[in-house]
Amino acid sequence: MAEEHGQANARQEQPGGANAAPKKMTWPELVGSTAEGAERKIKEEIGDAIRVQVIPPNTFVTMDFNQQRVRLYVDSSGNVARTPRIG
């Protein structure tokens, strides 16, 4: 019984467990903001471990998924044109 109790405590202490808040994956509220402001907001919420790429109009990108990347698709004025998302 003590062994079971110890395992239950170990599960609860792990970061990212069932009680952890879900990590934000998209930022629809940033559409229309400047690329600099959007990057600052994303890094403020997620941290510096995430890499933010600013993608100008008509630029080709790879289709791979990367959990450490957020792409900011901007218009010709440098404002965010699409919802930024992790990947």
FIKOLPA-69756 format. One record per residue: residue in one letter; x, y, z of N, C-alpha, C, O in turn; residue number from 0. Coordinates in steps of 0.2 Angstrom, whole numbers, plus 5000, padded with zeros to 4 digits. Layout:
pt residu A nu X nv Y nw Z cau X cav Y caw Z cu X cv Y cw Z ou X ov Y ow Z num NUM
...
END
This chain:
pt residu M nu 5004 nv 4994 nw 5000 cau 5000 cav 5000 caw 5000 cu 5004 cv 5006 cw 5000 ou 5003 ov 5011 ow 4996 num 0
pt residu A nu 5010 nv 5006 nw 5004 cau 5014 cav 5012 caw 5004 cu 5017 cv 5013 cw 4997 ou 5018 ov 5019 ow 4995 num 1
pt residu E nu 5019 nv 5008 nw 4994 cau 5022 cav 5008 caw 4987 cu 5017 cv 5012 cw 4982 ou 5019 ov 5016 ow 4978 num 2
pt residu E nu 5010 nv 5010 nw 4983 cau 5005 cav 5013 caw 4978 cu 5005 cv 5021 cw 4980 ou 5004 ov 5025 ow 4975 num 3
pt residu H nu 5005 nv 5022 nw 4986 cau 5005 cav 5029 caw 4988 cu 5011 cv 5033 cw 4986 ou 5010 ov 5039 ow 4983 num 4
pt residu G nu 5017 nv 5030 nw 4986 cau 5023 cav 5034 caw 4983 cu 5022 cv 5035 cw 4976 ou 5024 ov 5040 ow 4973 num 5
pt residu Q nu 5019 nv 5030 nw 4972 cau 5019 cav 5031 caw 4965 cu 5014 cv 5036 cw 4963 ou 5015 ov 5040 ow 4958 num 6
pt residu A nu 5008 nv 5037 nw 4967 cau 5003 cav 5042 caw 4966 cu 5006 cv 5049 cw 4967 ou 5005 ov 5053 ow 4963 num 7
pt residu N nu 5010 nv 5050 nw 4972 cau 5014 cav 5056 caw 4973 cu 5018 cv 5058 cw 4968 ou 5019 ov 5064 ow 4966 num 8
pt residu A nu 5022 nv 5053 nw 4965 cau 5027 cav 5054 caw 4960 cu 5023 cv 5057 cw 4954 ou 5026 ov 5061 ow 4950 num 9
pt residu R nu 5017 nv 5054 nw 4952 cau 5013 cav 5056 caw 4946 cu 5011 cv 5063 cw 4947 ou 5011 ov 5067 ow 4942 num 10
pt residu Q nu 5009 nv 5065 nw 4953 cau 5006 cav 5072 caw 4954 cu 5012 cv 5077 cw 4954 ou 5010 ov 5083 ow 4952 num 11
pt residu E nu 5018 nv 5075 nw 4956 cau 5023 cav 5080 caw 4956 cu 5026 cv 5082 cw 4949 ou 5030 ov 5086 ow 4948 num 12
pt residu Q nu 5025 nv 5078 nw 4944 cau 5028 cav 5079 caw 4938 cu 5025 cv 5085 cw 4934 ou 5019 ov 5085 ow 4934 num 13
pt residu P nu 5029 nv 5089 nw 4931 cau 5026 cav 5095 caw 4928 cu 5022 cv 5092 cw 4921 ou 5024 ov 5087 ow 4918 num 14
pt residu G nu 5017 nv 5096 nw 4920 cau 5013 cav 5094 caw 4914 cu 5008 cv 5089 cw 4915 ou 5006 ov 5086 ow 4910 num 15
pt residu G nu 5007 nv 5087 nw 4921 cau 5002 cav 5082 caw 4923 cu 4995 cv 5084 cw 4921 ou 4994 ov 5089 ow 4918 num 16
pt residu A nu 4990 nv 5080 nw 4923 cau 4983 cav 5081 caw 4922 cu 4981 cv 5087 cw 4925 ou 4976 ov 5090 ow 4922 num 17
pt residu N nu 4984 nv 5090 nw 4930 cau 4981 cav 5096 caw 4933 cu 4985 cv 5102 cw 4930 ou 4983 ov 5108 ow 4932 num 18
pt residu A nu 4989 nv 5101 nw 4926 cau 4993 cav 5107 caw 4923 cu 4988 cv 5111 cw 4918 ou 4984 ov 5108 ow 4914 num 19
pt residu A nu 4989 nv 5117 nw 4917 cau 4985 cav 5121 caw 4913 cu 4988 cv 5119 cw 4905 ou 4994 ov 5118 ow 4904 num 20
pt residu P nu 4983 nv 5119 nw 4901 cau 4985 cav 5117 caw 4894 cu 4989 cv 5123 cw 4891 ou 4988 ov 5129 ow 4892 num 21
pt residu K nu 4994 nv 5121 nw 4887 cau 4999 cav 5126 caw 4884 cu 4995 cv 5129 cw 4878 ou 4992 ov 5126 ow 4874 num 22
pt residu K nu 4996 nv 5136 nw 4877 cau 4993 cav 5139 caw 4872 cu 4996 cv 5137 cw 4865 ou 5002 ov 5137 ow 4865 num 23
pt residu M nu 4992 nv 5136 nw 4860 cau 4994 cav 5134 caw 4854 cu 4993 cv 5139 cw 4848 ou 4997 ov 5139 ow 4843 num 24
pt residu T nu 4988 nv 5144 nw 4849 cau 4987 cav 5149 caw 4844 cu 4986 cv 5156 cw 4847 ou 4984 ov 5156 ow 4853 num 25
pt residu W nu 4986 nv 5161 nw 4843 cau 4985 cav 5168 caw 4846 cu 4981 cv 5172 cw 4841 ou 4984 ov 5176 ow 4837 num 26
pt residu P nu 4975 nv 5170 nw 4840 cau 4971 cav 5174 caw 4835 cu 4970 cv 5181 cw 4837 ou 4969 ov 5185 ow 4832 num 27
pt residu E nu 4971 nv 5183 nw 4843 cau 4971 cav 5190 caw 4845 cu 4976 cv 5195 cw 4842 ou 4976 ov 5201 ow 4843 num 28
pt residu L nu 4981 nv 5191 nw 4840 cau 4987 cav 5195 caw 4837 cu 4986 cv 5197 cw 4830 ou 4991 ov 5201 ow 4827 num 29
pt residu V nu 4981 nv 5194 nw 4826 cau 4980 cav 5196 caw 4819 cu 4979 cv 5204 cw 4819 ou 4975 ov 5207 ow 4822 num 30
pt residu G nu 4983 nv 5207 nw 4814 cau 4982 cav 5214 caw 4814 cu 4988 cv 5218 cw 4818 ou 4989 ov 5224 ow 4816 num 31
pt residu S nu 4991 nv 5215 nw 4822 cau 4996 cav 5218 caw 4826 cu 5003 cv 5218 cw 4822 ou 5003 ov 5215 ow 4818 num 32
pt residu T nu 5008 nv 5222 nw 4825 cau 5014 cav 5222 caw 4821 cu 5018 cv 5216 cw 4823 ou 5016 ov 5212 ow 4828 num 33
pt residu A nu 5022 nv 5214 nw 4819 cau 5026 cav 5208 caw 4820 cu 5030 cv 5208 cw 4826 ou 5031 ov 5203 ow 4830 num 34
pt residu E nu 5033 nv 5214 nw 4827 cau 5037 cav 5215 caw 4833 cu 5033 cv 5214 cw 4840 ou 5035 ov 5211 ow 4844 num 35
pt residu G nu 5027 nv 5217 nw 4840 cau 5023 cav 5216 caw 4845 cu 5020 cv 5209 cw 4846 ou 5020 ov 5207 ow 4852 num 36
pt residu A nu 5019 nv 5206 nw 4841 cau 5016 cav 5199 caw 4841 cu 5022 cv 5194 cw 4844 ou 5021 ov 5190 ow 4848 num 37
pt residu E nu 5028 nv 5195 nw 4842 cau 5033 cav 5191 caw 4844 cu 5035 cv 5192 cw 4851 ou 5036 ov 5187 ow 4855 num 38
pt residu R nu 5034 nv 5198 nw 4854 cau 5035 cav 5200 caw 4861 cu 5030 cv 5197 cw 4865 ou 5031 ov 5194 ow 4870 num 39
pt residu K nu 5024 nv 5197 nw 4863 cau 5018 cav 5194 caw 4866 cu 5019 cv 5186 cw 4867 ou 5018 ov 5183 ow 4872 num 40
pt residu I nu 5021 nv 5183 nw 4861 cau 5021 cav 5176 caw 4861 cu 5027 cv 5174 cw 4866 ou 5026 ov 5169 ow 4870 num 41
pt residu K nu 5033 nv 5177 nw 4866 cau 5038 cav 5175 caw 4870 cu 5037 cv 5177 cw 4877 ou 5039 ov 5173 ow 4882 num 42
pt residu E nu 5033 nv 5182 nw 4878 cau 5031 cav 5183 caw 4885 cu 5026 cv 5177 cw 4888 ou 5027 ov 5176 ow 4894 num 43
pt residu E nu 5022 nv 5175 nw 4884 cau 5018 cav 5169 caw 4886 cu 5021 cv 5162 cw 4886 ou 5020 ov 5158 ow 4891 num 44
pt residu I nu 5025 nv 5161 nw 4881 cau 5028 cav 5154 caw 4881 cu 5035 cv 5154 cw 4883 ou 5037 ov 5149 ow 4886 num 45
pt residu G nu 5039 nv 5159 nw 4882 cau 5046 cav 5159 caw 4884 cu 5051 cv 5160 cw 4879 ou 5049 ov 5160 ow 4873 num 46
pt residu D nu 5057 nv 5161 nw 4880 cau 5062 cav 5162 caw 4875 cu 5064 cv 5155 cw 4871 ou 5068 ov 5155 ow 4866 num 47
pt residu A nu 5062 nv 5149 nw 4874 cau 5063 cav 5143 caw 4871 cu 5060 cv 5142 cw 4864 ou 5062 ov 5138 ow 4860 num 48
pt residu I nu 5055 nv 5146 nw 4863 cau 5051 cav 5146 caw 4856 cu 5055 cv 5150 cw 4851 ou 5057 ov 5156 ow 4853 num 49
pt residu R nu 5055 nv 5148 nw 4845 cau 5058 cav 5152 caw 4840 cu 5052 cv 5155 cw 4835 ou 5048 ov 5152 ow 4833 num 50
pt residu V nu 5052 nv 5162 nw 4835 cau 5047 cav 5165 caw 4831 cu 5050 cv 5167 cw 4824 ou 5055 ov 5170 ow 4824 num 51
pt residu Q nu 5047 nv 5165 nw 4819 cau 5049 cav 5167 caw 4812 cu 5044 cv 5172 cw 4809 ou 5038 ov 5170 ow 4809 num 52
pt residu V nu 5047 nv 5177 nw 4806 cau 5042 cav 5182 caw 4802 cu 5042 cv 5180 cw 4795 ou 5048 ov 5180 ow 4792 num 53
pt residu I nu 5037 nv 5178 nw 4792 cau 5036 cav 5176 caw 4785 cu 5033 cv 5182 cw 4781 ou 5027 ov 5183 ow 4782 num 54
pt residu P nu 5037 nv 5185 nw 4776 cau 5034 cav 5190 caw 4772 cu 5029 cv 5187 cw 4767 ou 5029 ov 5181 ow 4766 num 55
pt residu P nu 5025 nv 5191 nw 4764 cau 5020 cav 5189 caw 4759 cu 5024 cv 5185 cw 4753 ou 5029 ov 5187 ow 4751 num 56
pt residu N nu 5020 nv 5180 nw 4750 cau 5023 cav 5176 caw 4745 cu 5029 cv 5173 cw 4746 ou 5033 ov 5172 ow 4741 num 57
pt residu T nu 5031 nv 5170 nw 4752 cau 5037 cav 5167 caw 4754 cu 5035 cv 5159 cw 4755 ou 5030 ov 5158 ow 4758 num 58
pt residu F nu 5039 nv 5155 nw 4752 cau 5038 cav 5148 caw 4753 cu 5041 cv 5146 cw 4759 ou 5046 ov 5148 ow 4762 num 59
pt residu V nu 5038 nv 5141 nw 4763 cau 5040 cav 5138 caw 4769 cu 5040 cv 5131 cw 4769 ou 5036 ov 5128 ow 4765 num 60
pt residu T nu 5043 nv 5127 nw 4773 cau 5043 cav 5120 caw 4773 cu 5036 cv 5118 cw 4777 ou 5033 ov 5122 ow 4780 num 61
pt residu M nu 5034 nv 5112 nw 4776 cau 5028 cav 5110 caw 4779 cu 5029 cv 5105 cw 4785 ou 5024 ov 5103 ow 4787 num 62
pt residu D nu 5035 nv 5105 nw 4787 cau 5036 cav 5101 caw 4793 cu 5033 cv 5105 cw 4800 ou 5032 ov 5111 ow 4800 num 63
pt residu F nu 5032 nv 5100 nw 4805 cau 5029 cav 5103 caw 4811 cu 5035 cv 5103 cw 4816 ou 5038 ov 5098 ow 4817 num 64
pt residu N nu 5035 nv 5109 nw 4819 cau 5041 cav 5110 caw 4824 cu 5037 cv 5113 cw 4830 ou 5035 ov 5119 ow 4830 num 65
pt residu Q nu 5037 nv 5110 nw 4836 cau 5034 cav 5112 caw 4842 cu 5038 cv 5118 cw 4845 ou 5035 ov 5121 ow 4850 num 66
pt residu Q nu 5044 nv 5119 nw 4843 cau 5048 cav 5125 caw 4845 cu 5048 cv 5131 cw 4841 ou 5052 ov 5136 ow 4841 num 67
pt residu R nu 5043 nv 5131 nw 4836 cau 5042 cav 5137 caw 4831 cu 5035 cv 5140 cw 4831 ou 5030 ov 5136 ow 4831 num 68
pt residu V nu 5035 nv 5146 nw 4830 cau 5029 cav 5150 caw 4828 cu 5031 cv 5154 cw 4822 ou 5035 ov 5158 ow 4822 num 69
pt residu R nu 5026 nv 5153 nw 4817 cau 5027 cav 5158 caw 4811 cu 5022 cv 5163 cw 4811 ou 5016 ov 5162 ow 4813 num 70
pt residu L nu 5025 nv 5169 nw 4810 cau 5021 cav 5175 caw 4809 cu 5020 cv 5177 cw 4802 ou 5025 ov 5180 ow 4799 num 71
pt residu Y nu 5015 nv 5176 nw 4799 cau 5014 cav 5177 caw 4792 cu 5011 cv 5185 cw 4792 ou 5006 ov 5186 ow 4795 num 72
pt residu V nu 5015 nv 5189 nw 4789 cau 5014 cav 5196 caw 4789 cu 5012 cv 5199 cw 4782 ou 5013 ov 5196 ow 4777 num 73
pt residu D nu 5008 nv 5204 nw 4782 cau 5006 cav 5207 caw 4775 cu 5012 cv 5212 cw 4773 ou 5017 ov 5213 ow 4776 num 74
pt residu S nu 5010 nv 5216 nw 4768 cau 5015 cav 5220 caw 4765 cu 5017 cv 5226 cw 4770 ou 5022 ov 5229 ow 4769 num 75
pt residu S nu 5013 nv 5227 nw 4775 cau 5014 cav 5233 caw 4780 cu 5018 cv 5230 cw 4786 ou 5019 ov 5234 ow 4790 num 76
pt residu G nu 5019 nv 5224 nw 4786 cau 5022 cav 5221 caw 4792 cu 5018 cv 5219 cw 4798 ou 5020 ov 5218 ow 4803 num 77
pt residu N nu 5011 nv 5219 nw 4796 cau 5006 cav 5217 caw 4802 cu 5004 cv 5210 cw 4801 ou 5004 ov 5207 ow 4795 num 78
pt residu V nu 5003 nv 5206 nw 4806 cau 5001 cav 5199 caw 4806 cu 4995 cv 5198 cw 4802 ou 4990 ov 5201 ow 4804 num 79
pt residu A nu 4995 nv 5194 nw 4797 cau 4989 cav 5193 caw 4793 cu 4986 cv 5186 cw 4794 ou 4980 ov 5186 ow 4792 num 80
pt residu R nu 4989 nv 5181 nw 4797 cau 4986 cav 5175 caw 4799 cu 4987 cv 5173 cw 4806 ou 4991 ov 5176 ow 4809 num 81
pt residu T nu 4982 nv 5169 nw 4809 cau 4983 cav 5167 caw 4816 cu 4990 cv 5164 cw 4817 ou 4991 ov 5158 ow 4814 num 82
pt residu P nu 4994 nv 5166 nw 4822 cau 5000 cav 5163 caw 4823 cu 4999 cv 5157 cw 4827 ou 4994 ov 5157 ow 4831 num 83
pt residu R nu 5002 nv 5151 nw 4826 cau 5001 cav 5145 caw 4829 cu 5008 cv 5141 cw 4830 ou 5013 ov 5142 ow 4826 num 84
pt residu I nu 5008 nv 5137 nw 4835 cau 5014 cav 5133 caw 4836 cu 5015 cv 5128 cw 4830 ou 5010 ov 5125 ow 4828 num 85
pt residu G nu 5020 nv 5127 nw 4827 cau 5021 cav 5122 caw 4822 cu 5026 cv 5124 cw 4817 ou 5027 ov 5120 ow 4812 num 86
END
